Amino acid sequence: MRITISLPDQLASRFLALVPNRERSATIARLLEQELAQRESALEQACLAANADPVLANEIEACKGSTTTLRSPQCHDPQRGKSGG
């Protein structure tokens, strides 16, 4: 797939000067893969920490058992796309 990106002039000049033409796509792909892996790992760690948070777990359980019709930002149901009790 081809994409177009914008880079600061100085960074683009350094890249063009240091990376041979036939290696540029592979270099960008490798660097992007490394960055995405780091971000995915950080997101996974944040999810694990949130899942281990007893306060959050209690809030989730409270939302599941709620019967009120008031919309609460703490009780959002993303599958239904609207706030639950």
Secondary structure, DSSP 8 states (H G I E B T S, - for coil): --------HHHHHHHHHHS-GGGHHHHHHHHHHHHHHHHHHHHHHHHHHHHT-HHHHHHHHHHHT----S--GGGEETTTTEE--
